[in-house]
Amino acid sequence: MVDRYTDGFINVEAIQFKRTEWKNIRRFAGKNIYKMVVPGCQNESATCLLKTKREILTVTEGEWIAKGDGFFVCEAKVFSKTYKKIDG
């Protein structure tokens, strides 16, 4: 599910990349997200590609896909320390 978050200065919309959230991620990022690869083993992380303004990034399951001025990827630990969910 896409929610709104803030770091105190900038608000972003974001969703954590999980293979079970693929439909929501596609709705959120549209043509900017593609080529999800799900390994045969549940212990391995799924990946996908995200087109940003400057480059194409590999997103690993568990990372956050966020959109402010453009799309970007944030590691889970960094995201949880930096951003707080906006109520409503």
Secondary structure as a PSIPRED ss2 file (coil, helix, strand):
# PSIPRED VFORMAT (PSIPRED V4.0)

   1 M C   1.000  0.000  0.000
   2 V C   1.000  0.000  0.000
   3 D E   0.000  0.000  1.000
   4 R E   0.000  0.000  1.000
   5 Y E   0.000  0.000  1.000
   6 T E   0.000  0.000  1.000
   7 D C   1.000  0.000  0.000
   8 G C   1.000  0.000  0.000
   9 F C   1.000  0.000  0.000
  10 I C   1.000  0.000  0.000
  11 N E   0.000  0.000  1.000
  12 V E   0.000  0.000  1.000
  13 E E   0.000  0.000  1.000
  14 A E   0.000  0.000  1.000
  15 I E   0.000  0.000  1.000
  16 Q E   0.000  0.000  1.000
  17 F C   1.000  0.000  0.000
  18 K C   1.000  0.000  0.000
  19 R H   0.000  1.000  0.000
  20 T H   0.000  1.000  0.000
  21 E H   0.000  1.000  0.000
  22 W H   0.000  1.000  0.000
  23 K H   0.000  1.000  0.000
  24 N H   0.000  1.000  0.000
  25 I H   0.000  1.000  0.000
  26 R H   0.000  1.000  0.000
  27 R H   0.000  1.000  0.000
  28 F H   0.000  1.000  0.000
  29 A H   0.000  1.000  0.000
  30 G H   0.000  1.000  0.000
  31 K H   0.000  1.000  0.000
  32 N H   0.000  1.000  0.000
  33 I E   0.000  0.000  1.000
  34 Y E   0.000  0.000  1.000
  35 K E   0.000  0.000  1.000
  36 M E   0.000  0.000  1.000
  37 V E   0.000  0.000  1.000
  38 V C   1.000  0.000  0.000
  39 P C   1.000  0.000  0.000
  40 G C   1.000  0.000  0.000
  41 C C   1.000  0.000  0.000
  42 Q C   1.000  0.000  0.000
  43 N C   1.000  0.000  0.000
  44 E C   1.000  0.000  0.000
  45 S C   1.000  0.000  0.000
  46 A C   1.000  0.000  0.000
  47 T E   0.000  0.000  1.000
  48 C E   0.000  0.000  1.000
  49 L E   0.000  0.000  1.000
  50 L E   0.000  0.000  1.000
  51 K E   0.000  0.000  1.000
  52 T C   1.000  0.000  0.000
  53 K C   1.000  0.000  0.000
  54 R C   1.000  0.000  0.000
  55 E C   1.000  0.000  0.000
  56 I E   0.000  0.000  1.000
  57 L E   0.000  0.000  1.000
  58 T E   0.000  0.000  1.000
  59 V E   0.000  0.000  1.000
  60 T E   0.000  0.000  1.000
  61 E C   1.000  0.000  0.000
  62 G C   1.000  0.000  0.000
  63 E C   1.000  0.000  0.000
  64 W E   0.000  0.000  1.000
  65 I E   0.000  0.000  1.000
  66 A E   0.000  0.000  1.000
  67 K E   0.000  0.000  1.000
  68 G C   1.000  0.000  0.000
  69 D C   1.000  0.000  0.000
  70 G C   1.000  0.000  0.000
  71 F E   0.000  0.000  1.000
  72 F E   0.000  0.000  1.000
  73 V E   0.000  0.000  1.000
  74 C E   0.000  0.000  1.000
  75 E C   1.000  0.000  0.000
  76 A H   0.000  1.000  0.000
  77 K H   0.000  1.000  0.000
  78 V H   0.000  1.000  0.000
  79 F H   0.000  1.000  0.000
  80 S H   0.000  1.000  0.000
  81 K H   0.000  1.000  0.000
  82 T H   0.000  1.000  0.000
  83 Y C   1.000  0.000  0.000
  84 K E   0.000  0.000  1.000
  85 K E   0.000  0.000  1.000
  86 I C   1.000  0.000  0.000
  87 D C   1.000  0.000  0.000
  88 G C   1.000  0.000  0.000
